[in-house]
Amino acid sequence: MRDLIFTFALLSLLPVSFLRPYIGMVVFSWLAYMRPQDLTWGFAKGGRWSFYVAIVMFLGYLVQKRRGPLFVSDPRCYVFVALTLLVGAGVLFNPIEKADVQIGRYVEFVKIVAIGLFTTGVVRNREQLRLLVWVIALSFGFYGVKNGIWGIATLAQKPILRGPGGLMLDNNDFSLALSMAIPMLWCIGTAEKRLVLRRAFLVCVPLTMLTVLMTHSRGGLLAMCAGLGVLVWRSRHRMTAVALTLLAIPVAVVLMPGDMRERFASIADYENDGSAHARFRSWGAAIRMAADNPWIGVGMYGFRSRYLDYQPEPTPSELGGKDIFVAHNSYLQIWAECGTPALLLYLSLIAASLVTVWRVRKEARRHFRASWIIDYATMFEASIAAFIIGSAFLNRAHFDLFYHWVAIILIFGRMAHSDLEDPIRHPLKPGQEGPVVEVTPRAMGRASSLGRRPSFARGS
């Protein structure tokens, strides 16, 4: 029955996705991040539903008479394209033993980039951006609540060793995605004026935090702390938030199950931790790979097959094939596998995203009625901070959510700047210097035609 309900619902959405490619983008995001197909038990479980939606969505875009650009003209979009070509060059000139697997993963990477680019072309107003962010946040929030409730029922005694699937199949990937989702849930909740929705979102936050802890992922813990740190620092009541955080930490430590506490305590005792030593060895091998192959690396996902070539003193377990060789660091992963130019492009995407939210926040603080912009700038900043820290300990250079998030931040920045330029909706505060803007009759007419304030976040 579950398979039939899911299939009927998705087939019903296909014609809408064709007529309105933006809806197709939202449906694709729902399938990618919540993966409802994995909640079925029969024929629907193995279907390529995301592929079908993508095909219908792109066909719908191509047949539109008044379609806009496929993606916006922005340096970050061209960085996406250049990065894809560089990764492809590494695959072409450095094929691994399982070439079909490597090519398949590269095709998946191209799809990730294509969806990010397409998102910048079809998301054209605040309500569309708001809906897309809500769908992504609630998709992750679903698993945060589901597993959080299970954790309370079992007193968090059973760790989560596998995620739901897709980009969250591994417990580390699952924890990283949820760590990036926590700022989304918090900021949407605090910006929401309808009490029921506000409470619903805010209840998701502690349950999702518990789920991150239950994965026993130390990288996920550090990512979550980074995101929460930004939220505390950007809080309107910073000192109160800091005080509550300092009180909550010892309480959380006391309530943790013993094995969870020991797992996270090993972060401080890294000198005696075998996993930490394995990471250091992987980092050293990655640096040697990058130094020896500076332009296109050793090929996408070629780290594992080339590891022993760049490990001067392999251990018996490494020689015996008992260890899984990964870089344990997204930046070193892309540097070793894709080369220095690819790493620089990758870092430029992170830097450009942070610069966007910082500039938007600074400008928004000079205007009245700009709270929605400030709230969402905080959300994006905290979520990116979680990824930056978490990916320093996890092998997720090609993490789907990161590339999509960069594209969404790009859209947010352009919309926020355009919104702040409207002197009717966002007048400058007294004493704030700024360019003199002439209020034209056209601007007056546009403002009066709005009727009410747009609701990117209700009551904003």
ChimeraX attribute file (.defattr): number of C-alpha atoms within 10 A of each C-alpha:
attribute: neighborCount
match mode: 1-to-1
recipient: residues
	/A:1	9
	/A:2	13
	/A:3	17
	/A:4	13
	/A:5	11
	/A:6	17
	/A:7	19
	/A:8	11
	/A:9	11
	/A:10	16
	/A:11	13
	/A:12	11
	/A:13	15
	/A:14	21
	/A:15	16
	/A:16	17
	/A:17	25
	/A:18	23
	/A:19	17
	/A:20	17
	/A:21	27
	/A:22	23
	/A:23	22
	/A:24	27
	/A:25	23
	/A:26	22
	/A:27	23
	/A:28	22
	/A:29	21
	/A:30	20
	/A:31	21
	/A:32	21
	/A:33	22
	/A:34	24
	/A:35	22
	/A:36	16
	/A:37	23
	/A:38	16
	/A:39	14
	/A:40	18
	/A:41	12
	/A:42	14
	/A:43	11
	/A:44	19
	/A:45	17
	/A:46	11
	/A:47	13
	/A:48	10
	/A:49	19
	/A:50	17
	/A:51	13
	/A:52	14
	/A:53	25
	/A:54	21
	/A:55	15
	/A:56	20
	/A:57	25
	/A:58	17
	/A:59	15
	/A:60	20
	/A:61	24
	/A:62	15
	/A:63	11
	/A:64	13
	/A:65	7
	/A:66	8
	/A:67	12
	/A:68	13
	/A:69	12
	/A:70	16
	/A:71	19
	/A:72	19
	/A:73	11
	/A:74	11
	/A:75	12
	/A:76	20
	/A:77	22
	/A:78	14
	/A:79	17
	/A:80	21
	/A:81	15
	/A:82	15
	/A:83	21
	/A:84	17
	/A:85	14
	/A:86	20
	/A:87	22
	/A:88	21
	/A:89	17
	/A:90	21
	/A:91	24
	/A:92	15
	/A:93	12
	/A:94	18
	/A:95	17
	/A:96	21
	/A:97	10
	/A:98	10
	/A:99	13
	/A:100	11
	/A:101	12
	/A:102	18
	/A:103	18
	/A:104	11
	/A:105	15
	/A:106	19
	/A:107	13
	/A:108	14
	/A:109	19
	/A:110	19
	/A:111	15
	/A:112	19
	/A:113	22
	/A:114	19
	/A:115	21
	/A:116	24
	/A:117	24
	/A:118	23
	/A:119	25
	/A:120	24
	/A:121	19
	/A:122	23
	/A:123	23
	/A:124	16
	/A:125	12
	/A:126	18
	/A:127	14
	/A:128	16
	/A:129	20
	/A:130	17
	/A:131	15
	/A:132	21
	/A:133	20
	/A:134	16
	/A:135	17
	/A:136	22
	/A:137	24
	/A:138	20
	/A:139	21
	/A:140	26
	/A:141	26
	/A:142	15
	/A:143	20
	/A:144	27
	/A:145	21
	/A:146	14
	/A:147	20
	/A:148	26
	/A:149	17
	/A:150	16
	/A:151	20
	/A:152	13
	/A:153	10
	/A:154	10
	/A:155	13
	/A:156	22
	/A:157	15
	/A:158	15
	/A:159	17
	/A:160	21
	/A:161	14
	/A:162	15
	/A:163	17
	/A:164	17
	/A:165	17
	/A:166	16
	/A:167	18
	/A:168	23
	/A:169	13
	/A:170	17
	/A:171	22
	/A:172	28
	/A:173	26
	/A:174	27
	/A:175	32
	/A:176	30
	/A:177	27
	/A:178	29
	/A:179	34
	/A:180	30
	/A:181	28
	/A:182	31
	/A:183	27
	/A:184	27
	/A:185	26
	/A:186	23
	/A:187	24
	/A:188	25
	/A:189	23
	/A:190	15
	/A:191	18
	/A:192	21
	/A:193	15
	/A:194	11
	/A:195	9
	/A:196	10
	/A:197	14
	/A:198	18
	/A:199	14
	/A:200	12
	/A:201	22
	/A:202	17
	/A:203	16
	/A:204	23
	/A:205	23
	/A:206	16
	/A:207	24
	/A:208	27
	/A:209	21
	/A:210	21
	/A:211	28
	/A:212	30
	/A:213	24
	/A:214	24
	/A:215	24
	/A:216	23
	/A:217	26
	/A:218	21
	/A:219	25
	/A:220	30
	/A:221	23
	/A:222	22
	/A:223	31
	/A:224	30
	/A:225	19
	/A:226	23
	/A:227	28
	/A:228	22
	/A:229	18
	/A:230	19
	/A:231	23
	/A:232	20
	/A:233	15
	/A:234	18
	/A:235	15
	/A:236	10
	/A:237	10
	/A:238	13
	/A:239	12
	/A:240	12
	/A:241	17
	/A:242	15
	/A:243	11
	/A:244	12
	/A:245	14
	/A:246	11
	/A:247	11
	/A:248	11
	/A:249	10
	/A:250	11
	/A:251	10
	/A:252	12
	/A:253	14
	/A:254	10
	/A:255	11
	/A:256	18
	/A:257	15
	/A:258	11
	/A:259	13
	/A:260	19
	/A:261	16
	/A:262	12
	/A:263	12
	/A:264	18
	/A:265	13
	/A:266	16
	/A:267	16
	/A:268	9
	/A:269	10
	/A:270	12
	/A:271	11
	/A:272	11
	/A:273	12
	/A:274	11
	/A:275	13
	/A:276	17
	/A:277	13
	/A:278	16
	/A:279	18
	/A:280	14
	/A:281	17
	/A:282	24
	/A:283	19
	/A:284	15
	/A:285	25
	/A:286	30
	/A:287	18
	/A:288	17
	/A:289	25
	/A:290	22
	/A:291	15
	/A:292	14
	/A:293	18
	/A:294	19
	/A:295	19
	/A:296	26
	/A:297	31
	/A:298	28
	/A:299	26
	/A:300	27
	/A:301	24
	/A:302	23
	/A:303	25
	/A:304	14
	/A:305	14
	/A:306	18
	/A:307	21
	/A:308	16
	/A:309	12
	/A:310	17
	/A:311	17
	/A:312	9
	/A:313	10
	/A:314	14
	/A:315	11
	/A:316	10
	/A:317	10
	/A:318	15
	/A:319	11
	/A:320	9
	/A:321	9
	/A:322	9
	/A:323	12
	/A:324	10
	/A:325	19
	/A:326	22
	/A:327	32
	/A:328	23
	/A:329	22
	/A:330	23
	/A:331	23
	/A:332	27
	/A:333	31
	/A:334	31
	/A:335	28
	/A:336	33
	/A:337	31
	/A:338	30
	/A:339	27
	/A:340	20
	/A:341	18
	/A:342	26
	/A:343	20
	/A:344	15
	/A:345	17
	/A:346	19
	/A:347	14
	/A:348	14
	/A:349	20
	/A:350	18
	/A:351	11
	/A:352	16
	/A:353	22
	/A:354	20
	/A:355	14
	/A:356	20
	/A:357	24
	/A:358	17
	/A:359	13
	/A:360	22
	/A:361	21
	/A:362	12
	/A:363	18
	/A:364	23
	/A:365	16
	/A:366	19
	/A:367	19
	/A:368	15
	/A:369	19
	/A:370	20
	/A:371	17
	/A:372	21
	/A:373	26
	/A:374	21
	/A:375	22
	/A:376	26
	/A:377	27
	/A:378	24
	/A:379	26
	/A:380	26
	/A:381	22
	/A:382	32
	/A:383	29
	/A:384	26
	/A:385	24
	/A:386	31
	/A:387	28
	/A:388	19
	/A:389	21
	/A:390	32
	/A:391	25
	/A:392	20
	/A:393	23
	/A:394	24
	/A:395	20
	/A:396	23
	/A:397	20
	/A:398	19
	/A:399	19
	/A:400	22
	/A:401	20
	/A:402	22
	/A:403	23
	/A:404	21
	/A:405	19
	/A:406	24
	/A:407	26
	/A:408	21
	/A:409	24
	/A:410	22
	/A:411	20
	/A:412	26
	/A:413	21
	/A:414	14
	/A:415	17
	/A:416	23
	/A:417	16
	/A:418	10
	/A:419	17
	/A:420	22
	/A:421	15
	/A:422	16
	/A:423	18
	/A:424	15
	/A:425	18
	/A:426	16
	/A:427	15
	/A:428	21
	/A:429	13
	/A:430	9
	/A:431	7
	/A:432	10
	/A:433	9
	/A:434	10
	/A:435	8
	/A:436	7
	/A:437	9
	/A:438	8
	/A:439	11
	/A:440	9
	/A:441	9
	/A:442	9
	/A:443	15
	/A:444	13
	/A:445	10
	/A:446	13
	/A:447	16
	/A:448	11
	/A:449	9
	/A:450	10
	/A:451	8
	/A:452	8
	/A:453	12
	/A:454	13
	/A:455	13
	/A:456	20
	/A:457	21
	/A:458	13
	/A:459	14
	/A:460	16
